[in-house]
């Protein structure tokens, strides 16, 4: 059986593909919505974050033969835990990650982490739109909400816990855009215009993460952009397309196939 960490929409597609190839698979996800998507494809799913020790225990209980890590490019701890667990359990580890992109835009500022992004945003005035999700929202609210010349708009998934977090952090309802993508460039442009956005903050999630559309929309409107680089993690085996990782699995875990 393969343990598959399914942290993105394209990773979930890959999990289904691997299952269709005949490999027994258990997918782990963080949200109930992601679980429902995989259960509809008749995959076994476990909901909840796992630390390295919990992953090792799961490997032993289920007799796992490999880990495929399809966590989000910014889910640094998830990848580190999976690599450590694979090492301790002495089973192969494969990383699937959306291909990285290069962007050319004279109003684009690249930073290394969320803290640096918040510090850069604090140097500007106007309307700042966050498209980085809710997980690190506190980093930005702490830095930007006290500044009178900045209006902070947060775009995030329409989940109850996200709305509660916004309330706890003091972000007004009128400054919350609760919506689920993917979005077109035209939609992003309309949203930027609606709020009068002067600065957009995003992260380098990859093409499937709709970074292209967000940045193209900002570029055409002349909106300054701050982009957070991916965490730098040393993976032994990393693949960015389905055929390559399927081929690697066939070479490594073919004996465990149905």
PEVENMO-V248164 format. One record per residue. RES is the residue in three letters. PHI is phi in whole degrees, -180 to 180 (* if undefined). NEAR is the number of other ideal C-beta (glycine too) atoms within 10 Angstrom. D_FIRST is the distance of its C-alpha to the first C-alpha in Angstrom with 2 decimals. Layout:
res=RES phi=PHI near=NEAR d_first=D_FIRST
res=RES phi=PHI near=NEAR d_first=D_FIRST
This chain:
res=UNK phi=* near=16 d_first=0.00
res=UNK phi=-104 near=24 d_first=3.80
res=UNK phi=-91 near=26 d_first=6.66
res=UNK phi=-117 near=31 d_first=9.49
res=UNK phi=-91 near=27 d_first=13.02
res=UNK phi=-106 near=28 d_first=15.12
res=UNK phi=-101 near=23 d_first=18.71
res=UNK phi=-136 near=22 d_first=20.72
res=UNK phi=-63 near=13 d_first=21.47
res=UNK phi=-72 near=19 d_first=20.60
res=UNK phi=-65 near=23 d_first=17.24
res=UNK phi=-65 near=22 d_first=16.52
res=UNK phi=-62 near=16 d_first=17.73
res=UNK phi=-65 near=20 d_first=15.36
res=UNK phi=-58 near=28 d_first=12.31
res=UNK phi=-65 near=19 d_first=13.87
res=UNK phi=-62 near=15 d_first=14.53
res=UNK phi=-63 near=23 d_first=11.05
res=UNK phi=-63 near=19 d_first=10.12
res=UNK phi=-65 near=9 d_first=13.42
res=UNK phi=-76 near=13 d_first=12.62
res=UNK phi=107 near=10 d_first=10.31
res=UNK phi=-88 near=23 d_first=6.76
res=UNK phi=-64 near=17 d_first=4.82
res=UNK phi=-148 near=22 d_first=5.26
res=UNK phi=-117 near=16 d_first=7.19
res=UNK phi=-99 near=28 d_first=10.42
res=UNK phi=-110 near=28 d_first=13.07
res=UNK phi=-135 near=26 d_first=16.65
res=UNK phi=-96 near=18 d_first=20.11
res=UNK phi=-112 near=14 d_first=22.15
res=UNK phi=-66 near=12 d_first=22.31
res=UNK phi=-61 near=12 d_first=23.38
res=UNK phi=-65 near=20 d_first=20.25
res=UNK phi=-64 near=20 d_first=18.21
res=UNK phi=-60 near=12 d_first=20.54
res=UNK phi=-59 near=20 d_first=20.10
res=UNK phi=-78 near=21 d_first=16.34
res=UNK phi=-64 near=14 d_first=16.83
res=UNK phi=-64 near=9 d_first=19.46
res=UNK phi=-91 near=15 d_first=16.99
res=UNK phi=67 near=8 d_first=15.08
res=UNK phi=-97 near=21 d_first=12.04
res=UNK phi=-78 near=15 d_first=10.87
res=UNK phi=-134 near=21 d_first=12.77
res=UNK phi=-124 near=13 d_first=14.04
res=UNK phi=-101 near=14 d_first=17.49
res=UNK phi=128 near=10 d_first=19.07
res=UNK phi=-75 near=14 d_first=19.35
res=UNK phi=-124 near=19 d_first=17.66
res=UNK phi=-87 near=14 d_first=19.41
res=UNK phi=-61 near=18 d_first=18.08
res=UNK phi=-65 near=12 d_first=18.42
res=UNK phi=-67 near=14 d_first=16.60
res=UNK phi=-68 near=24 d_first=13.57
res=UNK phi=-60 near=20 d_first=13.78
res=UNK phi=-61 near=14 d_first=14.14
res=UNK phi=-65 near=18 d_first=11.08
res=UNK phi=-60 near=21 d_first=9.00
res=UNK phi=-69 near=11 d_first=11.02
res=UNK phi=-66 near=8 d_first=10.95
res=UNK phi=-97 near=15 d_first=7.32
res=UNK phi=65 near=10 d_first=6.70
res=UNK phi=-65 near=24 d_first=4.78
res=UNK phi=-107 near=20 d_first=5.64
res=UNK phi=-169 near=22 d_first=7.28
res=UNK phi=-116 near=23 d_first=9.13
res=UNK phi=-112 near=27 d_first=10.93
res=UNK phi=-97 near=26 d_first=14.10
res=UNK phi=-111 near=28 d_first=15.98
res=UNK phi=-70 near=24 d_first=18.34
res=UNK phi=-61 near=22 d_first=22.02
res=UNK phi=-54 near=20 d_first=24.12
res=UNK phi=-100 near=22 d_first=26.14
res=UNK phi=-86 near=20 d_first=23.42
res=UNK phi=-60 near=14 d_first=24.19
res=UNK phi=-65 near=12 d_first=23.09
res=UNK phi=-61 near=21 d_first=19.60
res=UNK phi=-67 near=23 d_first=19.10
res=UNK phi=-64 near=15 d_first=20.83
res=UNK phi=-65 near=22 d_first=18.79
res=UNK phi=-66 near=25 d_first=15.46
res=UNK phi=-65 near=20 d_first=17.06
res=UNK phi=-64 near=16 d_first=18.51
res=UNK phi=-64 near=24 d_first=15.38
res=UNK phi=-62 near=23 d_first=13.56
res=UNK phi=-65 near=13 d_first=16.83
res=UNK phi=-68 near=14 d_first=17.16
res=UNK phi=-86 near=20 d_first=13.76
res=UNK phi=58 near=7 d_first=14.41
res=UNK phi=-125 near=19 d_first=11.29
res=UNK phi=-65 near=17 d_first=11.99
res=UNK phi=-123 near=20 d_first=13.05
res=UNK phi=-124 near=24 d_first=14.02
res=UNK phi=-105 near=21 d_first=16.61
res=UNK phi=-107 near=27 d_first=17.46
res=UNK phi=-144 near=21 d_first=20.99
res=UNK phi=-54 near=21 d_first=23.80
res=UNK phi=-62 near=10 d_first=26.49
res=UNK phi=-74 near=13 d_first=29.35
res=UNK phi=-125 near=13 d_first=32.80
res=UNK phi=-115 near=5 d_first=36.40
res=UNK phi=-119 near=14 d_first=39.06
res=UNK phi=-116 near=7 d_first=42.83
res=UNK phi=-162 near=14 d_first=44.96
res=UNK phi=-70 near=7 d_first=48.03
res=UNK phi=-105 near=13 d_first=47.44
res=UNK phi=-101 near=16 d_first=43.88
res=UNK phi=-114 near=17 d_first=43.37
res=UNK phi=-95 near=14 d_first=40.16
res=UNK phi=-129 near=18 d_first=39.25
res=UNK phi=-95 near=12 d_first=36.60
res=UNK phi=-158 near=15 d_first=35.64
res=UNK phi=-66 near=21 d_first=36.49
res=UNK phi=-61 near=15 d_first=39.39
res=UNK phi=-65 near=16 d_first=41.02
res=UNK phi=-63 near=26 d_first=40.56
res=UNK phi=-65 near=22 d_first=42.35
res=UNK phi=-65 near=15 d_first=45.10
res=UNK phi=-66 near=18 d_first=45.67
res=UNK phi=-63 near=23 d_first=45.79
res=UNK phi=-67 near=15 d_first=48.31
res=UNK phi=-80 near=10 d_first=50.69
res=UNK phi=-100 near=17 d_first=51.01
res=UNK phi=-121 near=13 d_first=52.80
res=UNK phi=112 near=13 d_first=52.10
res=UNK phi=-107 near=18 d_first=49.05
res=UNK phi=-103 near=26 d_first=45.64
res=UNK phi=-106 near=27 d_first=42.60
res=UNK phi=-89 near=30 d_first=39.22
res=UNK phi=-124 near=24 d_first=36.20
res=UNK phi=-105 near=23 d_first=33.83
res=UNK phi=87 near=16 d_first=32.37
res=UNK phi=-95 near=21 d_first=33.12
res=UNK phi=-57 near=14 d_first=31.17
res=UNK phi=-111 near=18 d_first=33.99
res=UNK phi=-57 near=21 d_first=36.82
res=UNK phi=-59 near=14 d_first=38.70
res=UNK phi=-60 near=18 d_first=39.16
res=UNK phi=-84 near=23 d_first=41.16
res=UNK phi=-64 near=20 d_first=43.01
res=UNK phi=-61 near=13 d_first=44.28
res=UNK phi=-85 near=19 d_first=45.67
res=UNK phi=-102 near=20 d_first=46.85
res=UNK phi=-60 near=16 d_first=47.93
res=UNK phi=-70 near=10 d_first=51.00
res=UNK phi=-86 near=15 d_first=52.29
res=UNK phi=-64 near=7 d_first=54.86
res=UNK phi=-85 near=7 d_first=54.78
res=UNK phi=-123 near=19 d_first=51.05
res=UNK phi=-107 near=20 d_first=49.45
res=UNK phi=-99 near=21 d_first=45.70
res=UNK phi=-110 near=23 d_first=43.66
res=UNK phi=-116 near=24 d_first=39.95
res=UNK phi=-102 near=23 d_first=37.68
res=UNK phi=-156 near=21 d_first=34.41
res=UNK phi=-66 near=14 d_first=32.09
res=UNK phi=-79 near=11 d_first=34.01
res=UNK phi=-113 near=15 d_first=32.30
res=UNK phi=-58 near=7 d_first=34.26
res=UNK phi=-65 near=10 d_first=33.08
res=UNK phi=-67 near=18 d_first=34.21
res=UNK phi=-66 near=16 d_first=37.60
res=UNK phi=-66 near=11 d_first=37.98
res=UNK phi=-63 near=18 d_first=37.23
res=UNK phi=-59 near=20 d_first=39.89
res=UNK phi=-64 near=12 d_first=42.35
res=UNK phi=-62 near=11 d_first=41.73
res=UNK phi=-88 near=16 d_first=42.28
res=UNK phi=83 near=10 d_first=45.45
res=UNK phi=-86 near=21 d_first=44.43
res=UNK phi=-63 near=12 d_first=46.68
res=UNK phi=-58 near=9 d_first=45.28
res=UNK phi=-67 near=8 d_first=47.30
res=UNK phi=-106 near=17 d_first=45.33
res=UNK phi=-112 near=18 d_first=41.85
res=UNK phi=-112 near=15 d_first=40.27
res=UNK phi=-97 near=15 d_first=37.40
res=UNK phi=-159 near=12 d_first=35.64
res=UNK phi=-116 near=10 d_first=32.32
res=UNK phi=-83 near=15 d_first=32.06
res=UNK phi=-74 near=10 d_first=31.68
res=UNK phi=-119 near=18 d_first=35.42
res=UNK phi=-84 near=13 d_first=37.79
res=UNK phi=-60 near=17 d_first=40.31
res=UNK phi=-64 near=10 d_first=43.04
res=UNK phi=-65 near=16 d_first=41.51
res=UNK phi=-59 near=26 d_first=41.17
res=UNK phi=-61 near=20 d_first=44.78
res=UNK phi=-62 near=13 d_first=46.01
res=UNK phi=-67 near=20 d_first=44.31
res=UNK phi=-60 near=21 d_first=45.81
res=UNK phi=-66 near=12 d_first=49.21
res=UNK phi=-58 near=10 d_first=49.03
res=UNK phi=-99 near=17 d_first=48.63
res=UNK phi=65 near=11 d_first=50.71
res=UNK phi=-63 near=22 d_first=47.94
res=UNK phi=-112 near=18 d_first=49.29
res=UNK phi=-146 near=22 d_first=46.16
res=UNK phi=-115 near=28 d_first=42.48
res=UNK phi=-114 near=28 d_first=39.71
res=UNK phi=-139 near=22 d_first=36.25
res=UNK phi=-135 near=24 d_first=33.35
res=UNK phi=-82 near=19 d_first=31.90
res=UNK phi=-84 near=23 d_first=28.69
res=UNK phi=112 near=20 d_first=28.61
res=UNK phi=-59 near=14 d_first=29.79
res=UNK phi=-67 near=15 d_first=27.40
res=UNK phi=-81 near=23 d_first=28.74
res=UNK phi=64 near=19 d_first=32.16
res=UNK phi=-66 near=19 d_first=33.85
res=UNK phi=-52 near=14 d_first=35.84
res=UNK phi=-65 near=19 d_first=37.37
res=UNK phi=-62 near=28 d_first=38.25
res=UNK phi=-73 near=23 d_first=39.86
res=UNK phi=-62 near=16 d_first=41.64
res=UNK phi=-63 near=24 d_first=43.10
res=UNK phi=-66 near=25 d_first=44.30
res=UNK phi=-63 near=17 d_first=45.72
res=UNK phi=-67 near=12 d_first=47.73
res=UNK phi=-96 near=14 d_first=49.19
res=UNK phi=71 near=9 d_first=49.88
res=UNK phi=-88 near=23 d_first=47.75
res=UNK phi=-65 near=20 d_first=46.90
res=UNK phi=-134 near=21 d_first=43.20
res=UNK phi=-112 near=24 d_first=41.32
res=UNK phi=-120 near=21 d_first=37.83
res=UNK phi=-89 near=22 d_first=35.46
res=UNK phi=-68 near=16 d_first=33.67
res=UNK phi=-65 near=17 d_first=29.96
res=UNK phi=-61 near=14 d_first=29.10
res=UNK phi=-91 near=7 d_first=29.13
res=UNK phi=-122 near=13 d_first=25.87
res=UNK phi=-88 near=6 d_first=25.24
res=UNK phi=-97 near=13 d_first=21.85
res=UNK phi=-74 near=11 d_first=21.04
res=UNK phi=-132 near=14 d_first=19.17
res=UNK phi=-130 near=14 d_first=19.99
res=UNK phi=-130 near=20 d_first=19.94
res=UNK phi=-121 near=15 d_first=21.99
res=UNK phi=-141 near=11 d_first=21.29
res=UNK phi=-64 near=14 d_first=18.52
res=UNK phi=-57 near=9 d_first=19.38
res=UNK phi=-66 near=14 d_first=19.29
res=UNK phi=-75 near=21 d_first=15.82
res=UNK phi=-64 near=16 d_first=14.51
res=UNK phi=-66 near=11 d_first=16.54
res=UNK phi=-64 near=17 d_first=15.26
res=UNK phi=-65 near=22 d_first=11.60
res=UNK phi=-61 near=12 d_first=13.06
res=UNK phi=-74 near=9 d_first=14.99
res=UNK phi=-103 near=15 d_first=12.46
res=UNK phi=-121 near=19 d_first=9.08
res=UNK phi=-62 near=10 d_first=10.79
res=UNK phi=-69 near=6 d_first=10.62
res=UNK phi=-92 near=15 d_first=7.00
res=UNK phi=-71 near=13 d_first=8.13
res=UNK phi=-55 near=6 d_first=9.66
